[in-house]
Amino acid sequence: MRKFLPLLTLFTTGLCTVPANSNAQQADRFAYAITDATQLGSNWSYLRRLNLQTGEYSTVLLNGSDQNTPAYIAGKNEQAALQTDARLGTLVNSAFAGGVAAMAFDKKTNRLYYTPMLFDQLRYIDLKTMKVYFVTDKGFTGKPVKNADQGNIVTRMVITPNGTGYAITNDATQLIQFSTGKKGVTRDLGTLVDDPANKEVSIHNACTSFGGDMIAGDDGQLYVFSARNHVFRIHPETKVATHLGMITGLPEGFGVNGAAVTSDNKIVVSSALKLDYFTVDHRNWTASPFSISGTSWNSSDLASSNLLTTSAKNTNTVNFASRNPLPNSGEGTLAIFPNPVTDNKFVVQFSQLKAGNYSLLITDVMGRQVQQQTISISGEYHAQTIQLDPAAAKGIYLVKVTDGVNRNVFTTKVVIQ
């Protein structure tokens, strides 16, 4: 299993064809890192700390493969019962069972949150006591069986300064939000949606976008670095993923698996297969060598609480095709993109609308019904993918959306190419 994890889960190699902090006094000086016991190993079960200023690594803080380390139930002061898994056996009782590639530091609680790659459970380490806690009353993704392509494994995780955590599966079909408070609420926000400008570089593409790490920006958005060195910006409310480019200046074979922001607003990146480290400039996504003092380690993940200071401040708006304000709905908008439709599907984006059921009706130019669908909105932001019949003729169609009392809230034309 250890040989299997680096190749598929971390996605640093493969046969895919790839298209071409503002306040230093408050910034973390350290990033936490997941390594092996040996430099070039791939058992991602050892916790260390990397000094972001000197480049020096600490000794092992926690041996996450030690099954004798007791684990406790989150929110309680009692030891967790023995946990078994048909595939992994009692290995799931060790802190980092099956290896870890998604970890985030919560500065408010001084905890490291993470999830094992092959076991569907949120866990955390209390860094003050170094005790390990399991969230045992519910699964994390709700999908305990991991896909053969490992698309539903979580490899990206970050916690924002207000204690809200986000995690993304490899295939980006689940954006998971979780809280670090006493209640520990977990919500599956749904599938990420590609910005129409992404073209062939989709957030769902295994050849470009699986694996890697995630950091948070001061603009309220998330920044994903894939193991194929592509960068995406994620709007957590609209769930739109915008491809920003590809990191340049990295050596052949280097794939980003860990990312952490330094006090001078550079992004340190690590690799699961290379001992080299680099800093990345977010203004142009170019990499420069980062000097490691002493022993260097391959790392499957890095975690700090530092925010990336961005040049453009968040305006809480997103430019969509056919983005129209709704009558008598305050700031509510509804958008459809892409338009024209090129692959028999489009996305309906609801922004700041009341929760409830909405009906979407598609008719042709003769007024004949082509498709009807009910969309349930539970929050202020919701993205719904509409899959059209592949046999649908090319041409112009009318899309109409009505609310729960049959009032028309949105009408527009779409072109199917």
C-alpha positions as CSV (number, residue, x, y, z in Angstrom):
1,M,0.0,0.0,0.0
2,R,2.8,2.4,0.7
3,K,4.1,2.1,-2.9
4,F,0.6,2.8,-4.1
5,L,-0.1,6.0,-2.3
6,P,2.6,8.4,-3.7
7,L,1.8,7.4,-7.3
8,L,-2.0,7.8,-7.3
9,T,-3.0,9.8,-4.3
10,L,-0.4,12.5,-4.5
11,F,-0.3,12.6,-8.3
12,T,3.3,13.7,-8.7
13,T,4.0,11.4,-11.7
14,G,1.9,9.8,-14.4
15,L,1.3,9.3,-18.1
16,C,-1.1,12.2,-18.6
17,T,-0.5,14.9,-21.2
18,V,-0.5,18.2,-19.4
19,P,-1.2,21.4,-21.3
20,A,1.1,23.7,-21.4
21,N,1.5,37.9,5.0
22,S,1.1,41.4,5.4
23,N,1.9,41.5,9.2
24,A,5.1,39.7,10.0
25,Q,4.7,40.1,13.8
26,Q,1.6,38.0,13.8
27,A,2.7,35.5,11.1
28,D,3.6,32.0,11.9
29,R,7.3,31.4,11.9
30,F,6.7,27.7,11.4
31,A,4.8,25.3,9.2
32,Y,3.9,21.8,10.2
33,A,4.9,19.1,7.8
34,I,4.1,15.4,7.1
35,T,7.1,13.3,6.2
36,D,8.4,9.8,6.5
37,A,11.0,8.6,9.0
38,T,13.5,8.5,6.1
39,Q,14.3,11.3,3.7
40,L,13.0,9.6,0.5
41,G,10.3,7.4,2.1
42,S,6.6,7.5,1.3
43,N,5.0,6.6,4.6
44,W,3.3,9.9,5.3
45,S,3.0,9.4,9.1
46,Y,5.6,11.5,10.8
47,L,4.9,15.1,12.0
48,R,7.7,17.6,11.9
49,R,8.0,21.4,12.0
50,L,9.7,23.6,9.4
51,N,11.1,27.0,10.3
52,L,9.9,29.2,7.5
53,Q,12.6,31.8,8.2
54,T,15.7,29.6,8.6
55,G,14.6,26.6,6.6
56,E,15.5,24.2,9.5
57,Y,13.4,21.1,10.2
58,S,12.7,19.9,13.7
59,T,13.0,16.3,14.9
60,V,9.8,14.1,14.8
61,L,7.0,15.6,16.9
62,L,4.7,12.7,16.5
63,N,5.1,9.2,15.1
64,G,1.7,8.9,13.5
65,S,2.2,5.2,12.7
66,D,2.6,4.1,16.3
67,Q,-0.6,2.2,17.3
68,N,0.3,2.4,20.9
69,T,-0.3,6.2,20.9
70,P,-3.8,6.6,22.6
71,A,-6.5,8.4,20.7
72,Y,-9.4,10.3,22.3
73,I,-12.9,11.1,21.3
74,A,-13.3,14.7,20.1
75,G,-15.2,16.8,22.6
76,K,-14.7,14.2,25.4
77,N,-11.9,13.2,27.7
78,E,-12.3,9.5,27.1
79,Q,-10.2,7.2,25.0
80,A,-11.6,6.2,21.6
81,A,-12.6,2.6,21.1
82,L,-10.6,0.3,18.9
83,Q,-11.4,1.0,15.2
84,T,-10.9,-1.6,12.5
85,D,-11.1,-1.4,8.7
86,A,-11.6,-4.4,6.4
87,R,-8.8,-3.2,4.2
88,L,-6.4,-1.6,6.7
89,G,-7.0,-3.7,9.8
90,T,-6.2,-2.1,13.2
91,L,-3.9,0.4,11.4
92,V,-6.7,2.9,11.5
93,N,-6.1,3.3,15.3
94,S,-2.8,5.0,14.7
95,A,-2.9,8.7,14.4
96,F,-1.9,8.9,10.8
97,A,-3.4,5.6,9.7
98,G,-2.8,4.9,6.0
99,G,-0.9,8.2,5.5
100,V,-1.9,11.8,5.5
101,A,-1.9,14.3,2.7
102,A,-4.3,16.9,4.0
103,M,-3.6,18.9,7.2
104,A,-4.5,22.4,8.4
105,F,-3.4,24.5,11.4
106,D,-6.0,26.3,13.5
107,K,-4.2,29.0,15.4
108,K,-7.3,29.9,17.6
109,T,-7.4,26.4,19.1
110,N,-3.7,25.5,18.6
111,R,-4.8,22.4,16.8
112,L,-3.7,20.5,13.7
113,Y,-6.7,19.1,11.8
114,Y,-6.3,16.4,9.3
115,T,-7.9,13.3,7.7
116,P,-6.2,10.0,6.8
117,M,-6.1,9.3,3.1
118,L,-7.8,6.0,3.3
119,F,-10.1,6.4,6.3
120,D,-13.0,8.7,6.3
121,Q,-12.6,10.5,9.6
122,L,-11.7,14.1,10.7
123,R,-9.0,14.1,13.4
124,Y,-6.9,16.7,15.2
125,I,-3.9,17.0,17.4
126,D,-3.9,19.3,20.4
127,L,-0.5,20.9,20.0
128,K,-0.4,21.9,23.7
129,T,-0.7,18.4,25.0
130,M,0.1,16.4,21.7
131,K,-3.0,14.3,22.3
132,V,-4.8,12.9,19.3
133,Y,-8.6,13.2,18.9
134,F,-10.9,11.5,16.5
135,V,-14.3,12.8,15.4
136,T,-16.1,9.5,15.8
137,D,-19.8,10.4,15.5
138,K,-19.8,11.0,11.8
139,G,-17.7,10.5,8.7
140,F,-15.9,13.4,7.1
141,T,-16.8,13.0,3.4
142,G,-19.6,10.5,3.8
143,K,-17.8,8.2,1.4
144,P,-15.8,5.6,3.4
145,V,-15.1,3.5,0.3
146,K,-12.3,5.1,-1.7
147,N,-12.5,5.1,-5.5
148,A,-10.0,3.1,-7.5
149,D,-8.7,6.3,-9.0
150,Q,-8.7,7.8,-5.5
151,G,-10.7,10.8,-6.7
152,N,-12.7,11.0,-3.5
153,I,-9.7,11.1,-1.2
154,V,-9.1,14.5,0.5
155,T,-5.7,15.9,-0.3
156,R,-6.3,19.7,0.2
157,M,-7.2,21.4,3.5
158,V,-7.0,24.8,5.1
159,I,-8.5,26.7,8.1
160,T,-9.3,30.4,7.9
161,P,-8.7,32.8,10.8
162,N,-12.3,32.6,12.0
163,G,-12.0,28.9,12.6
164,T,-13.8,27.7,9.4
165,G,-12.1,24.8,7.7
166,Y,-12.3,23.8,4.0
167,A,-11.2,20.5,2.4
168,I,-11.4,19.4,-1.2
169,T,-11.4,15.9,-2.7
170,N,-8.9,15.0,-5.4
171,D,-11.7,15.2,-8.1
172,A,-13.2,18.4,-6.6
173,T,-16.7,16.9,-6.4
174,Q,-16.8,17.7,-2.7
175,L,-16.0,21.0,-1.1
176,I,-16.3,20.3,2.6
177,Q,-16.7,23.0,5.2
178,F,-16.0,22.2,8.9
179,S,-15.9,24.2,12.1
180,T,-13.2,23.9,14.8
181,G,-15.6,24.9,17.7
182,K,-17.2,22.6,20.3
183,K,-20.0,21.5,18.0
184,G,-17.7,20.5,15.1
185,V,-20.2,21.0,12.3
186,T,-19.3,19.5,8.9
187,R,-21.1,20.4,5.7
188,D,-20.7,19.0,2.1
189,L,-21.0,22.2,0.0
190,G,-21.1,20.2,-3.2
191,T,-19.1,20.1,-6.5
192,L,-16.7,22.8,-7.6
193,V,-17.6,24.5,-10.9
194,D,-15.1,25.4,-13.5
195,D,-14.9,29.1,-14.5
196,P,-15.8,29.2,-18.3
197,A,-12.3,30.7,-18.9
198,N,-10.6,27.6,-17.6
199,K,-11.0,25.9,-21.0
200,E,-9.1,22.6,-21.1
201,V,-7.6,23.0,-17.6
202,S,-10.5,21.7,-15.4
203,I,-10.4,21.5,-11.6
204,H,-11.8,18.0,-12.1
205,N,-9.0,16.8,-14.4
206,A,-6.8,14.1,-12.9
207,C,-4.0,14.9,-15.3
208,T,-3.7,18.5,-14.2
209,S,-5.6,19.1,-11.0
210,F,-5.5,16.2,-8.5
211,G,-3.4,16.2,-5.3
212,G,-1.4,19.2,-3.9
213,D,-2.4,21.6,-1.2
214,M,-4.5,24.7,-0.4
215,I,-4.0,28.0,1.3
216,A,-6.3,30.9,2.2
217,G,-6.1,34.5,1.0
218,D,-7.0,37.8,2.7
219,D,-9.5,38.2,-0.1
220,G,-11.7,35.5,1.4
221,Q,-10.9,33.0,-1.3
222,L,-9.0,29.7,-1.4
223,Y,-5.9,29.0,-3.5
224,V,-5.3,25.4,-4.7
225,F,-2.0,24.1,-5.9
226,S,-2.2,20.8,-7.7
227,A,0.4,18.1,-7.8
228,R,0.9,19.0,-11.5
229,N,1.8,22.6,-10.4
230,H,-1.4,24.2,-11.6
231,V,-3.0,27.0,-9.5
232,F,-6.7,27.6,-9.0
233,R,-8.6,30.3,-7.0
234,I,-11.7,29.0,-5.3
235,H,-14.7,31.2,-4.3
236,P,-16.0,29.2,-1.3
237,E,-19.5,30.7,-1.6
238,T,-20.1,30.3,-5.3
239,K,-17.8,27.2,-5.6
240,V,-16.4,28.6,-8.8
241,A,-12.8,27.4,-9.5
242,T,-10.7,29.8,-11.7
243,H,-7.5,28.6,-13.3
244,L,-4.8,31.2,-12.6
245,G,-1.9,29.5,-14.4
246,M,1.0,27.0,-13.9
247,I,4.0,27.5,-11.6
248,T,7.2,28.1,-13.6
249,G,10.8,27.6,-12.6
250,L,10.3,24.2,-10.9
251,P,12.6,21.3,-11.9
252,E,11.4,18.3,-13.9
253,G,9.6,15.8,-11.7
254,F,8.7,18.3,-9.0
255,G,5.1,18.3,-8.1
256,V,3.6,20.5,-5.4
257,N,2.2,18.6,-2.4
258,G,2.6,21.1,0.4
259,A,2.2,24.9,0.5
260,A,2.5,27.5,3.3
261,V,2.7,31.3,3.3
262,T,5.8,33.0,4.8
263,S,5.9,36.2,6.7
264,D,7.1,38.1,3.6
265,N,4.1,36.8,1.6
266,K,5.9,34.1,-0.4
267,I,4.5,30.6,-0.7
268,V,6.9,27.8,0.3
269,V,6.1,24.6,-1.6
270,S,7.3,21.0,-0.9
271,S,7.2,17.8,-2.9
272,A,6.5,14.2,-2.1
273,L,9.2,13.0,-4.5
274,K,11.8,15.8,-4.3
275,L,14.0,17.1,-1.5
276,D,14.1,20.5,-3.1
277,Y,12.0,23.4,-1.7
278,F,10.9,26.5,-3.5
279,T,9.1,29.8,-2.8
280,V,6.4,30.9,-5.3
281,D,5.5,34.5,-6.1
282,H,1.8,34.8,-6.4
283,R,2.0,37.8,-8.7
284,N,3.5,35.8,-11.6
285,W,3.6,32.2,-10.2
286,T,7.3,31.9,-10.6
287,A,9.4,29.7,-8.3
288,S,12.7,30.4,-6.7
289,P,14.9,28.0,-4.6
290,F,14.2,28.0,-0.9
291,S,17.2,27.0,1.2
292,I,16.8,24.1,3.7
293,S,19.3,24.3,6.6
294,G,20.4,20.8,7.6
295,T,18.4,17.7,6.6
296,S,15.7,18.1,4.0
297,W,12.6,15.9,3.9
298,N,10.1,14.9,1.2
299,S,6.8,16.2,2.5
300,S,3.2,15.3,1.5
301,D,1.7,18.4,3.2
302,L,2.5,21.7,4.9
303,A,0.2,23.7,7.2
304,S,0.4,27.2,8.7
305,S,-2.3,29.8,9.5
306,N,-0.7,32.5,7.5
307,L,-2.9,34.2,4.9
308,L,-1.8,35.1,1.4
309,T,-2.0,38.9,1.0
310,T,-3.5,39.4,-2.5
311,S,-3.2,42.5,-4.6
312,A,-6.9,42.6,-5.5
313,K,-9.3,42.9,-2.6
314,N,-12.4,40.8,-2.6
315,T,-15.6,42.6,-3.8
316,N,-17.8,39.6,-3.2
317,T,-18.9,39.6,-6.8
318,V,-18.2,37.2,-9.6
319,N,-18.5,38.0,-13.3
320,F,-20.7,35.4,-15.0
321,A,-22.3,35.2,-18.4
322,S,-26.0,36.2,-18.3
323,R,-25.6,37.5,-14.7
324,N,-28.9,39.3,-14.0
325,P,-30.3,40.9,-10.9
326,L,-33.6,39.4,-9.8
327,P,-36.7,41.7,-9.5
328,N,-37.7,42.5,-5.9
329,S,-35.0,40.4,-4.5
330,G,-32.5,42.9,-3.1
331,E,-29.0,41.8,-4.1
332,G,-30.0,38.4,-5.4
333,T,-28.7,37.4,-8.8
334,L,-28.9,34.4,-11.0
335,A,-26.3,33.4,-13.7
336,I,-25.9,30.9,-16.4
337,F,-22.6,29.9,-17.8
338,P,-21.0,29.0,-20.2
339,N,-23.1,30.6,-22.9
340,P,-22.9,29.4,-25.6
341,V,-23.1,25.9,-24.4
342,T,-20.4,23.6,-26.0
343,D,-20.6,20.3,-24.2
344,N,-24.4,19.8,-23.5
345,K,-24.2,21.1,-20.0
346,F,-24.2,24.5,-18.2
347,V,-24.3,25.8,-14.7
348,V,-27.0,27.8,-13.0
349,Q,-25.5,30.0,-10.3
350,F,-27.9,31.2,-7.6
351,S,-26.5,34.1,-5.5
352,Q,-28.1,35.4,-2.3
353,L,-31.6,34.0,-3.1
354,K,-34.0,32.7,-0.5
355,A,-33.8,29.0,0.4
356,G,-36.4,26.9,-1.2
357,N,-37.4,25.0,-4.4
358,Y,-37.0,26.6,-7.8
359,S,-38.2,25.2,-11.1
360,L,-36.1,25.4,-14.3
361,L,-37.8,25.1,-17.6
362,I,-36.0,24.9,-21.0
363,T,-38.1,25.4,-24.2
364,D,-37.1,25.7,-27.8
365,V,-37.9,28.6,-30.2
366,M,-41.3,27.1,-30.9
367,G,-42.2,27.1,-27.2
368,R,-42.0,23.3,-26.8
369,Q,-40.8,22.0,-23.5
370,V,-37.3,20.4,-23.8
371,Q,-36.4,19.8,-20.2
372,Q,-37.8,20.7,-16.7
373,Q,-35.9,20.3,-13.4
374,T,-36.5,21.2,-9.7
375,I,-33.6,22.8,-7.9
376,S,-33.5,23.0,-4.1
377,I,-31.6,25.9,-2.6
378,S,-30.5,25.6,1.0
379,G,-28.1,28.5,1.3
380,E,-27.3,32.0,-0.2
381,Y,-25.0,30.5,-2.8
382,H,-25.7,27.5,-4.9
383,A,-24.4,26.2,-8.2
384,Q,-26.4,23.6,-10.1
385,T,-25.1,21.8,-13.2
386,I,-27.8,21.1,-15.9
387,Q,-27.1,18.2,-18.1
388,L,-28.8,18.4,-21.5
389,D,-29.9,15.5,-23.6
390,P,-26.9,14.7,-26.0
391,A,-29.5,14.5,-28.8
392,A,-30.6,18.1,-28.3
393,A,-30.4,20.0,-31.5
394,K,-28.0,23.0,-31.8
395,G,-29.7,26.3,-31.7
396,I,-31.3,28.9,-29.3
397,Y,-33.3,27.9,-26.3
398,L,-35.2,29.8,-23.6
399,V,-34.3,29.1,-19.9
400,K,-36.9,30.2,-17.4
401,V,-36.6,29.9,-13.6
402,T,-39.6,30.2,-11.3
403,D,-39.8,30.2,-7.5
404,G,-41.9,28.0,-5.2
405,V,-45.1,30.0,-5.8
406,N,-44.6,29.9,-9.6
407,R,-43.3,33.5,-9.9
408,N,-40.9,34.1,-12.8
409,V,-37.5,35.2,-11.3
410,F,-35.2,34.7,-14.3
411,T,-35.4,34.3,-18.1
412,T,-32.6,34.2,-20.6
413,K,-31.6,32.7,-23.9
414,V,-28.8,30.1,-24.2
415,V,-27.1,29.0,-27.4
416,I,-26.3,25.3,-27.8
417,Q,-23.4,24.7,-30.2
